[in-house]
């Protein structure tokens, strides 16, 4: 029982896009109390900028003192010109995310472990090809399109350019090559950034099974990407991979460049590890090859058939074909790996099983390749239109890319219309007012609006990933068909021209729009937060398959949250509740698991967890089945003895239930299966309280819109969807329950029997 000196410390962690301290703590002003400026711990402040106590917490018939803190981490993913350019690395980040989406490996199955290792090796090869594809496509723009064609003597492109740019051959070559070398240098420096290096506090390893895997730095993989990128600058200058140089010396250099590329691909498959001398030597060899190629190719030719450098075409085509081949091999090998991993989740309900049976990593890799190829083609198309020189020649395969993206855009539009304009209204008409909405008694006037939003949110949570994966798989299959048509039957016919026109518009708009957003984010700090939403999703995971991705903020946030909890628990009268909103809920779940694993049993009762609007169950648990397995989440709920509370709304598109599933409304009660405080899972039941809230196990289903204002709490009108969870009075009730001070947990009236939902209709 709480004594007179009991107090509650609530540590709030925000989610996507970054949040101001004032909105996070629902205060007019805040002040920093700890942190290093990147990860900031804040509290409400008074007029003199001094930390102020938070609002008291009503519990057990009295007011419990509450200290309100917040952890702001958005500075790790947004703000500043450097972070703005991270959007250009999105295809790399997708390949890295695919590593964490691989199916689980059952214990004791050697074949599954071997397949998992092979899949990870192919992922590293695909990531290396993505880096090479980016540099090769930028070489098309910088060296071929701009330096060799546009600045060629006698060219009508950029007629206002100074004459010495065209007449001085070494300067033309430098204009084409130096930007590529500068980009490679930047890409080489990105893996050296690490948020953990800013934290001076020693971190002991935690025994928690739920924590971001602190992978060692991968200097070997970083070296391979740098070497391969440099080689992709030399190869186009030497004539490309399919054209033998006529001079003997050039032939030797060409063979060395190809051998270096093949060695990098093989080394990335097996996992390259070497000392600094060997790594430096490999980079030195690649730099020498680039220097020789630049000297031998100066002045840049402008009289090849069709104009341009020529070798860039073959390089891009070879890398595109290699990317397609590796993606197909990865998808095929992932099939038996997913089948072997099925034993770890086949007992789960369908709503909790991995996406595509654990095979979702394959379309993610395909999407990364499509985005990488599409961005390079779109940038070249956009720049050619910008300079107004339609006579500039682009690689022939870019026509395939434009057709592919045109067809993909058309398919996405059709599926979007069928989903949002047809399926959602039909779902709404067929199911009427959801039973749970009627059970919450929010009023007849607002039930219609709530039912409409509820239908769309539930459809998106269930099918939006199907739409995205379908488009990615269809585009990947279409790319293979187009390659067969192009190289087996010659150029595409007139039927492809309208589709290609759509693709040209889509790719040009994508490239121009992305560059504009990056520029705006770098020059306008407030707008960088919108770009940060993209980084928040992909930068959660540590570097694994691709080294050239932004550093993982979870490796810094999770241990710092855990340490802050332990600091407060040093006071025996303090109880700590970690409350996470949106993506911040994943950070708090991992931090709570770390704390529970490290604390002695007598201190665990003073730790609680609150999640709100969390995508943990419907999204992350299904997309990353090996990282967030059901058994370990159930173990966390058991370790917290039910002090894991989750606020959710049926109208929330991004968040949903976390600790319960298989929801039904039967005889005026909400039924479901969920985690049990004593361990395992079982049936649960709930009835609405006086505010219409349904507390089912650890989930608190909130009425939306809220009932009318009571005068005791802040109130917000309308359907709130994914916003303003903290405004609901149930927030304080959930904090009190997470702190072990709330109302007692209702007992299951059906006892310890099996699931009750054999033939009941599902909750709508």
C-alpha positions in Angstrom: 0.0 0.0 0.0 1.2 3.5 -0.7 2.6 5.5 2.2 2.4 9.2 2.9 5.7 9.8 1.0 4.5 8.0 -2.2 4.9 9.9 -5.4 4.6 9.0 -9.0 7.1 10.0 -11.7 5.6 9.8 -15.2 8.1 9.9 -18.1 6.5 10.6 -21.4 8.1 9.7 -24.7 6.6 11.2 -28.0 6.2 9.5 -31.3 6.5 10.4 -35.0 7.5 13.8 -36.5 8.8 15.1 -33.2 6.8 16.9 -30.6 7.3 20.2 -28.7 7.9 19.9 -25.0 4.9 22.0 -24.3 2.5 19.7 -26.2 4.1 16.6 -24.8 3.7 17.6 -21.1 0.5 19.6 -21.8 2.2 22.7 -20.2 2.7 26.3 -21.2 6.5 26.1 -20.8 9.1 23.5 -20.1 12.7 23.4 -19.0 15.5 20.9 -19.5 16.6 19.0 -16.4 18.9 16.4 -17.9 20.3 15.1 -21.2 22.9 16.1 -23.6 20.9 18.4 -25.9 20.2 15.6 -28.4 18.2 13.5 -26.0 16.5 16.0 -23.7 14.8 15.3 -20.4 12.3 18.1 -19.7 9.8 19.1 -17.0 7.1 21.8 -16.8 8.5 25.1 -15.6 7.2 28.2 -13.8 7.5 31.8 -14.9 11.1 31.9 -13.7 12.0 28.9 -15.8 12.4 26.6 -12.7 11.2 23.0 -12.8 7.6 22.8 -11.5 5.7 19.8 -10.1 3.2 18.2 -12.4 -0.5 17.9 -11.8 -1.5 15.6 -8.9 -2.6 12.1 -9.7 -6.0 11.1 -8.3 -5.8 7.6 -7.0 -7.2 5.6 -4.1 -9.5 8.4 -3.0 -6.7 11.0 -2.6 -4.2 13.0 -4.6 -0.8 11.5 -5.2 2.1 13.9 -6.0 3.2 13.5 -9.5 6.5 14.5 -11.2 6.0 14.9 -15.0 9.0 14.4 -17.3 9.4 14.1 -21.0 12.2 12.7 -23.2 12.5 14.5 -26.5 14.5 12.6 -29.1 13.3 14.2 -32.4 16.7 16.0 -32.7 18.2 12.7 -33.7 16.1 12.4 -36.8 15.1 15.9 -37.8 16.6 19.4 -37.9 19.6 20.6 -39.8 20.9 20.3 -43.4 22.7 17.0 -42.7 19.6 15.2 -41.4 17.6 16.6 -44.3 19.8 14.8 -46.8 19.0 11.5 -45.0 15.8 11.3 -47.1 18.0 10.5 -50.1 19.2 7.4 -48.3 15.6 6.0 -47.9 16.2 3.0 -50.4 19.3 2.1 -48.3 17.3 2.3 -45.1 14.6 0.0 -46.6 17.2 -2.6 -47.3 18.4 -2.3 -43.8 14.9 -2.6 -42.4 14.4 -5.8 -44.4 17.2 -7.4 -42.3 15.1 -7.0 -39.2 11.9 -8.3 -41.0 13.4 -11.8 -41.6 11.4 -14.7 -40.2 12.4 -16.1 -36.8 14.8 -19.0 -36.6 13.5 -21.9 -34.4 15.8 -23.1 -31.8 17.7 -26.3 -32.6 17.0 -26.2 -36.4 20.3 -26.0 -38.1 18.8 -25.8 -41.6 16.8 -22.7 -40.6 19.9 -21.1 -39.2 21.8 -21.8 -42.4 18.9 -20.3 -44.5 18.8 -17.3 -42.3 22.5 -16.7 -42.8 22.2 -17.1 -46.5 19.3 -14.6 -46.6 21.3 -12.1 -44.6 24.3 -12.6 -47.0 22.0 -11.9 -50.1 20.6 -8.8 -48.3 24.2 -7.5 -47.9 24.8 -8.1 -51.6 21.5 -6.3 -52.6 22.5 -3.4 -50.3 25.9 -3.2 -52.0 24.2 -3.2 -55.4 22.0 -0.4 -54.3 25.0 1.8 -53.4 26.6 1.0 -56.8 23.3 1.7 -58.6 23.0 5.1 -56.9 26.6 6.2 -57.9 26.2 4.8 -61.4 23.0 6.7 -62.0 24.5 9.9 -60.6 27.4 9.3 -62.9 24.9 9.3 -65.8 23.7 12.7 -64.7 27.1 14.3 -63.7 29.6 12.8 -66.1 27.5 11.7 -69.1 24.5 14.0 -69.2 26.1 17.2 -68.0 29.9 17.1 -68.5 30.1 14.9 -71.7 27.0 16.0 -73.5 25.7 19.3 -72.2 29.1 21.0 -71.9 30.5 19.4 -75.1 32.0 22.0 -77.6 29.3 23.1 -80.0 26.4 21.8 -77.9 23.3 24.0 -77.7 22.7 23.0 -74.1 23.2 25.8 -71.6 24.2 28.3 -74.2 24.9 30.9 -71.5 27.7 28.9 -69.9 31.2 30.4 -70.1 33.2 29.2 -73.1 36.1 28.0 -70.9 33.9 25.3 -69.4 33.6 23.7 -72.9 37.1 24.4 -74.2 39.2 23.3 -71.2 38.9 19.5 -71.2 40.3 18.8 -67.7 37.8 21.2 -66.2 34.9 19.4 -67.9 36.1 16.1 -66.5 36.5 17.6 -63.1 33.0 19.0 -63.2 31.7 15.6 -63.9 33.8 13.5 -61.5 34.4 15.7 -58.4 30.7 15.8 -57.3 30.7 12.0 -57.3 33.9 11.8 -55.3 32.5 14.3 -52.8 29.3 12.2 -52.5 31.3 9.0 -51.9 33.3 10.7 -49.2 30.0 11.8 -47.5 28.6 8.3 -47.8 31.8 6.9 -46.3 31.5 9.2 -43.3 27.9 8.4 -42.5 28.6 5.0 -40.9 31.0 6.7 -38.4 28.1 8.7 -36.9 26.6 7.1 -33.8 24.3 8.6 -31.2 25.8 6.3 -28.6 29.1 8.2 -28.8 27.4 11.3 -27.4 26.4 9.4 -24.2 29.2 9.5 -21.6 27.5 7.3 -19.1 28.7 3.7 -19.1 26.0 1.3 -20.2 26.1 -2.2 -18.7 24.6 -5.0 -21.0 21.1 -5.8 -20.1 19.7 -9.4 -19.9 16.4 -8.3 -21.4 15.3 -10.4 -24.5 13.4 -7.3 -25.7 16.0 -4.7 -26.6 17.6 -3.2 -29.7 20.4 -5.5 -30.7 23.6 -3.5 -30.2 25.4 -4.7 -33.3 29.2 -4.0 -33.6 30.2 -1.4 -36.1 30.9 -2.8 -39.5 34.0 -1.1 -40.8 34.5 -4.0 -43.3 31.1 -3.5 -44.8 31.7 0.2 -44.9 34.9 -0.3 -46.8 33.3 -2.6 -49.4 30.6 0.0 -50.1 33.2 2.7 -50.5 35.4 0.6 -52.8 32.4 -0.5 -54.9 31.2 3.1 -55.2 34.6 4.3 -56.4 34.8 1.5 -58.9 31.4 2.6 -60.3 33.0 6.0 -61.1 35.9 4.3 -63.0 33.9 1.7 -64.9 31.8 4.2 -67.0 35.0 6.1 -67.9 36.6 2.9 -69.0 33.7 2.0 -71.3 31.4 0.0 -69.0 31.4 -3.7 -68.1 30.4 -4.9 -71.6 32.9 -3.0 -73.7 36.5 -4.2 -73.9 39.0 -1.3 -74.1 41.2 -1.4 -77.2 44.4 -0.2 -75.5 46.3 -2.9 -73.5 46.9 -0.6 -70.5 43.2 0.3 -70.4 42.3 -3.4 -70.7 44.4 -4.2 -67.6 42.8 -1.4 -65.6 39.3 -2.5 -66.8 40.0 -6.0 -65.6 41.2 -4.8 -62.3 38.1 -2.7 -61.8 35.8 -5.6 -62.6 37.8 -7.9 -60.3 37.5 -5.4 -57.5 33.7 -5.3 -57.9 33.4 -9.1 -57.9 35.6 -9.3 -54.9 33.4 -6.8 -53.0 30.3 -8.7 -53.9 31.7 -12.0 -52.7 33.1 -10.4 -49.5 29.8 -8.9 -48.7 28.1 -12.3 -49.0 30.3 -14.0 -46.4 30.8 -10.9 -44.2 34.1 -9.1 -44.7 36.3 -8.4 -41.7 39.8 -7.1 -42.0 42.2 -4.7 -40.2 42.6 -1.0 -41.0 45.7 -1.6 -43.2 43.9 -4.0 -45.6 40.8 -1.7 -45.6 42.9 1.3 -46.4 44.8 -0.6 -49.1 41.5 -1.6 -50.9 40.3 2.0 -50.9 43.7 3.2 -52.1 43.5 0.8 -55.1 40.0 2.0 -56.0 41.2 5.6 -55.8 44.1 4.8 -58.1 41.8 3.1 -60.6 39.5 6.3 -60.6 42.6 8.5 -61.2 43.8 6.4 -64.1 40.4 6.3 -65.7 40.0 10.0 -65.4 43.4 10.7 -67.0 42.8 8.1 -69.8 39.3 9.5 -70.6 40.2 13.2 -70.7 39.0 14.9 -72.8 35.5 13.4 -72.5 34.2 12.1 -75.8 31.2 13.8 -77.3 31.0 12.0 -80.6 30.0 8.5 -79.7 26.8 7.2 -81.3 24.0 9.2 -79.7 26.5 11.4 -77.9 27.6 11.0 -74.3 30.0 8.7 -72.5 28.5 5.4 -73.6 29.9 3.3 -70.7 27.4 4.7 -68.2 24.6 2.9 -70.1 26.2 -0.6 -69.8 27.1 0.0 -66.1 23.5 1.0 -65.2 22.1 -1.9 -67.2 24.4 -4.5 -65.6 23.7 -3.3 -62.1 19.9 -3.2 -62.8 20.1 -6.8 -64.0 22.2 -7.9 -61.0 19.7 -6.2 -58.6 16.8 -8.1 -60.2 18.7 -11.4 -60.0 19.7 -11.0 -56.4 16.1 -9.9 -55.4 14.6 -13.0 -57.1 17.2 -15.3 -55.4 16.4 -13.7 -52.0 12.7 -14.1 -52.5 13.1 -17.8 -53.4 15.4 -18.5 -50.4 13.0 -16.7 -48.1 10.2 -19.2 -48.9 11.8 -22.2 -47.1 13.1 -19.9 -44.3 9.6 -18.6 -43.7 8.2 -22.2 -43.7 10.7 -23.3 -41.2 10.0 -20.3 -39.0 6.3 -21.1 -39.1 6.5 -23.3 -36.0 7.1 -20.3 -33.9 3.9 -18.5 -34.7 1.4 -21.0 -36.3 -0.5 -21.2 -33.0 -1.2 -17.5 -33.0 -4.5 -15.9 -34.2 -4.5 -14.7 -37.8 -4.4 -11.1 -36.7 -1.1 -11.6 -34.9 0.7 -13.7 -37.5 3.6 -12.2 -39.5 2.8 -10.4 -42.7 2.9 -12.8 -45.7 3.8 -15.6 -43.4 7.2 -14.0 -42.7 8.0 -13.4 -46.3 7.4 -9.6 -46.2 11.1 -8.8 -46.4 11.2 -9.8 -50.1 8.8 -7.1 -51.4 10.6 -4.6 -49.1 13.9 -5.4 -50.8 12.2 -5.1 -54.2 10.7 -1.8 -53.3 14.1 -0.5 -52.2 15.5 -1.4 -55.6 12.6 0.2 -57.4 12.9 3.4 -55.4 16.7 3.4 -56.0 16.4 2.9 -59.7 13.4 5.3 -60.0 15.1 8.1 -58.1 18.1 8.0 -60.4 16.0 7.9 -63.6 13.7 10.6 -62.3 16.6 12.9 -61.4 18.0 12.5 -64.9 14.6 13.1 -66.5 13.9 16.1 -64.3 17.3 17.7 -65.0 17.0 17.2 -68.8 13.6 18.9 -68.7 15.0 21.7 -66.5 17.8 22.6 -69.0 15.4 22.3 -71.9 17.7 20.1 -74.0 15.6 17.2 -75.2 18.4 16.1 -77.5 20.5 14.8 -74.5 20.5 11.1 -74.6 19.7 8.9 -71.5 20.4 5.2 -71.1 17.9 3.0 -73.0 16.9 1.2 -69.9 15.4 4.4 -68.5 12.5 3.9 -70.9 11.8 0.6 -69.1 12.0 2.5 -65.7 9.5 5.1 -66.9 7.1 2.4 -68.2 7.4 0.5 -65.0 6.7 3.5 -62.7 3.9 4.6 -65.0 2.2 1.3 -64.7 3.0 1.2 -60.9 1.4 4.6 -60.4 -1.7 3.6 -62.3 -2.0 0.3 -60.3 -1.6 2.2 -57.0 -4.3 4.7 -58.0 -6.7 1.9 -59.1 -6.1 0.0 -55.9 -6.4 3.1 -53.8 -9.8 4.0 -55.4 -11.0 0.5 -55.0 -10.0 0.4 -51.4 -10.9 3.9 -50.1 -13.8 4.8 -52.4 -15.4 1.3 -52.7 -14.3 -1.2 -50.0 -14.5 1.3 -47.0 -18.0 2.6 -47.8 -19.2 -1.0 -48.5 -17.7 -2.1 -45.2 -19.5 0.8 -43.5 -22.9 0.0 -45.1 -22.6 -3.7 -44.5 -21.7 -3.5 -40.9 -23.6 -0.4 -39.8 -22.9 1.1 -36.4 -20.2 -1.1 -34.8 -21.5 -2.8 -31.7 -18.7 -1.4 -29.6 -19.6 2.2 -30.6 -23.1 1.6 -29.4 -21.8 0.0 -26.3 -19.8 3.2 -25.4 -23.0 5.3 -25.6 -21.5 8.4 -27.2 -24.8 9.7 -28.4 -26.8 9.0 -31.6 -25.8 12.3 -33.2 -22.1 11.3 -33.2 -22.4 7.6 -33.8 -22.6 8.0 -37.6 -19.4 10.0 -37.8 -17.6 7.6 -35.4 -18.8 4.6 -37.4 -17.5 6.1 -40.7 -14.0 6.8 -39.2 -14.0 3.5 -37.4 -14.7 1.6 -40.7 -11.8 3.4 -42.5 -9.3 3.0 -39.7 -10.0 -0.8 -39.2 -9.8 -1.3 -43.0 -6.5 0.5 -43.2 -5.0 -1.4 -40.2 -6.0 -4.7 -41.8 -5.4 -4.0 -45.5 -3.1 -1.0 -46.1 0.0 -3.2 -46.0 -1.6 -5.5 -48.5 -2.0 -2.6 -50.9 1.6 -1.5 -50.5 3.0 -5.0 -50.8 0.8 -5.8 -53.8 2.1 -2.7 -55.7 5.7 -3.6 -54.8 5.3 -7.2 -56.0 3.5 -6.2 -59.1 6.1 -3.7 -60.1 8.9 -6.2 -59.4 7.2 -8.8 -61.6 6.5 -6.1 -64.2 10.2 -5.2 -64.2 11.2 -8.7 -65.0 8.7 -8.9 -67.8 9.9 -5.6 -69.3 13.5 -6.8 -69.2 12.5 -10.0 -71.1 10.6 -8.0 -73.7 13.4 -5.4 -74.1 16.4 -7.7 -74.4 14.5 -10.7 -75.9 12.2 -9.0 -78.5 13.8 -5.6 -79.0 12.4 -2.1 -78.2 9.0 -1.8 -76.7 6.1 -0.9 -79.0 3.9 2.1 -79.3 1.7 0.7 -76.6 4.3 1.7 -74.0 4.4 5.5 -74.9 1.3 6.6 -72.9 2.4 4.6 -69.9 6.0 5.9 -70.3 4.6 9.5 -70.3 2.9 8.9 -67.0 6.1 7.4 -65.6 8.2 10.4 -66.8 5.8 12.7 -65.0 5.8 10.5 -61.9 9.6 10.1 -61.7 10.3 13.7 -62.5 7.9 14.8 -59.9 9.3 12.4 -57.3 12.9 13.5 -57.8 12.1 17.2 -58.0 9.7 17.0 -55.0 12.2 15.1 -52.9 15.0 17.5 -53.6 12.7 20.5 -52.9 11.6 18.9 -49.6 15.3 18.3 -48.6 16.2 21.9 -49.5 13.2 23.3 -47.5 14.0 21.1 -44.6 17.6 22.3 -44.6 16.7 26.0 -44.8 13.5 26.0 -42.7 14.0 24.1 -39.4 10.3 23.9 -38.6 9.6 22.0 -41.9 12.3 19.5 -41.1 10.0 17.9 -38.6 7.7 16.8 -41.4 10.6 15.1 -43.1 11.6 13.6 -39.8 8.5 11.4 -39.8 10.2 9.3 -42.6 13.4 9.0 -40.7 11.6 8.1 -37.4 10.2 4.9 -39.1 13.4 3.6 -40.7 16.0 4.9 -38.2 14.6 2.9 -35.3 16.6 -0.2 -36.4 20.4 -0.4 -36.0 22.7 -0.8 -39.0 22.9 -4.4 -40.2 22.5 -5.0 -44.0 23.6 -1.5 -45.1 26.2 0.6 -43.3 25.2 3.9 -45.1 22.1 4.6 -43.1 21.4 7.1 -40.4 22.3 6.0 -36.9 19.7 4.2 -34.8 18.2 6.4 -32.1 16.8 3.4 -30.2 20.4 2.5 -29.2 20.6 5.8 -27.3 17.0 6.4 -26.2 16.3 2.9 -24.6 19.3 2.7 -22.3 18.9 6.4 -21.3 15.2 5.9 -20.4 16.1 2.8 -18.4 18.8 4.6 -16.5 16.5 7.5 -15.7 13.9 5.0 -14.3 16.6 3.5 -12.1 17.6 6.9 -10.8 14.1 7.7 -9.7 13.7 4.3 -8.2 16.6 5.0 -5.8 14.0 6.8 -3.7 12.0 4.0 -2.1 8.8 6.0 -2.1 8.8 6.7 -5.9 6.9 4.8 -8.5 7.8 5.3 -12.2 5.5 5.0 -15.2 6.9 5.0 -18.7 4.3 6.4 -21.0 4.9 6.3 -24.7 2.8 7.7 -27.6 2.8 6.4 -31.1 6.3 5.1 -32.0 7.5 6.2 -28.6 5.5 3.3 -27.2 8.0 0.9 -28.8 10.8 2.7 -27.0 9.0 2.6 -23.7 8.2 -1.1 -24.1 11.9 -1.9 -24.8 13.0 0.3 -21.9 10.5 -1.3 -19.5 11.7 -4.8 -20.5 15.3 -3.7 -19.9 14.4 -2.3 -16.5 12.4 -5.3 -15.4 15.3 -7.6 -16.5 17.9 -5.6 -14.5 15.9 -4.8 -11.3 15.7 -7.0 -8.2 12.2 -8.5 -7.7 11.4 -6.2 -4.8 11.7 -3.1 -7.0 9.8 -4.3 -10.0 6.4 -3.5 -8.4 7.2 0.2 -8.6 7.5 0.2 -12.4 4.6 0.6 -14.8 4.1 1.1 -18.5 1.5 3.0 -20.5 1.2 3.0 -24.3 -1.2 5.1 -26.3 -1.9 4.9 -30.0 0.6 2.2 -30.4 1.3 0.3 -33.7 3.0 -2.5 -31.8 0.5 -5.3 -32.3 -1.0 -4.7 -35.7 2.2 -3.3 -37.3 5.6 -3.9 -35.7 4.9 -7.2 -34.1 3.7 -8.6 -37.4 6.4 -6.9 -39.6 9.3 -7.9 -37.3 8.3 -11.3 -35.8 11.8 -12.3 -34.8 12.4 -9.0 -33.0 9.1 -8.7 -31.1 7.8 -12.3 -30.5 4.5 -12.8 -28.8 6.0 -15.0 -26.0 8.4 -12.3 -24.9 5.7 -9.6 -24.9 3.5 -11.9 -22.8 6.5 -12.3 -20.5 6.8 -8.6 -20.1 3.1 -8.3 -19.2 3.6 -11.0 -16.7 6.8 -9.3 -15.3 4.8 -6.1 -14.8 2.0 -8.0 -13.2 -0.6 -6.3 -15.4 0.8 -2.8 -14.9 1.1 -2.4 -18.7 -1.9 -0.3 -19.7 -2.7 0.6 -23.3 -5.0 3.4 -24.5 -6.5 2.8 -27.9 -9.3 4.1 -30.1 -11.1 2.2 -32.9 -10.9 5.4 -35.0 -7.1 5.5 -34.7 -5.6 4.5 -38.1 -2.0 4.2 -36.8 -2.6 2.7 -33.3 -4.8 -0.2 -32.0 -5.1 -2.7 -29.3 -1.8 -3.9 -27.8 -2.5 -6.5 -25.1 -5.7 -8.1 -26.4 -7.2 -9.5 -29.6 -10.1 -11.5 -31.0 -12.6 -8.8 -29.9 -16.3 -9.5 -29.8 -19.4 -7.7 -28.3 -21.8 -10.2 -26.8 -24.7 -9.5 -24.5 -23.5 -6.0 -23.7 -19.9 -7.0 -22.9 -16.7 -6.7 -24.8 -15.0 -10.0 -24.9 -11.5 -10.9 -26.1 -8.3 -12.9 -25.6 -5.3 -11.3 -24.1 -2.3 -11.4 -21.8 -2.9 -12.4 -18.2 -1.0 -10.9 -15.3 -0.2 -14.4 -14.0 1.4 -15.4 -17.3 0.1 -16.8 -20.7 -3.1 -15.7 -22.4 -6.7 -16.3 -21.8 -10.3 -15.0 -22.2 -11.3 -11.5 -20.8 -14.4 -9.5 -20.6 -15.2 -5.8 -20.0 -18.2 -3.5 -19.5 -18.2 0.2 -20.1 -17.7 2.5 -17.1 -19.4 5.8 -16.4 -17.3 7.5 -19.1 -17.9 4.8 -21.7 -14.4 3.4 -21.4 -14.0 -0.4 -21.9 -11.0 -1.8 -19.9 -10.3 -5.2 -21.4 -7.2 -6.7 -19.8 -4.5 -4.1 -20.4 -6.3 -2.3 -23.2 -8.4 0.8 -22.5 -10.8 1.3 -25.4 -11.8 5.0 -25.4 -15.0 6.5 -26.8 -14.4 8.8 -29.7 -15.8 11.4 -29.9 -15.4 11.9 -26.1 -18.5 12.4 -24.1 -19.4 16.0 -23.1 -17.1 18.0 -20.9 -17.3 17.3 -17.2 -15.6 20.5 -16.0 -13.0 18.4 -14.2 -10.7 17.7 -17.1 -9.6 19.4 -20.4 -11.9 18.4 -23.2 -11.6 18.2 -27.0 -14.5 18.0 -29.4 -14.9 15.9 -32.5 -13.4 12.6 -33.6 -9.8 12.7 -32.3 -8.5 9.6 -34.1 -4.7 9.5 -33.5 -4.4 12.8 -31.6 -4.7 14.1 -28.0 -4.8 10.9 -26.0 -3.6 12.9 -23.0 -6.7 15.0 -23.0 -8.9 12.1 -22.1 -9.6 11.6 -18.4 -8.7 7.9 -18.8 -5.0 8.9 -19.2 -4.7 9.7 -15.5 -6.7 6.5 -14.6 -4.3 4.4 -16.7 -1.2 6.1 -15.1 -2.6 5.3 -11.7 -3.2 1.6 -12.7 0.3 1.4 -14.2 1.7 2.7 -11.0 -0.2 0.1 -9.0 -2.5 2.7 -7.5 -5.6 2.2 -9.7 -8.8 0.3 -9.4 -8.4 -3.4 -8.9 -8.3 -5.6 -12.0 -11.7 -7.3 -12.7 -11.7 -11.0 -12.4 -12.6 -13.1 -15.4 -16.2 -14.3 -14.8 -15.6 -17.4 -16.9 -12.7 -18.7 -14.9 -9.7 -20.4 -16.5 -11.5 -22.0 -19.4 -10.6 -21.7 -23.1 -11.6 -19.1 -25.6 -15.3 -18.3 -25.7 -15.4 -17.1 -29.3 -16.1 -20.1 -31.4 -19.1 -18.9 -33.4 -19.6 -15.3 -32.2 -19.4 -12.5 -34.8 -16.2 -10.4 -34.7 -16.3 -6.8 -33.3 -16.7 -4.4 -36.2 
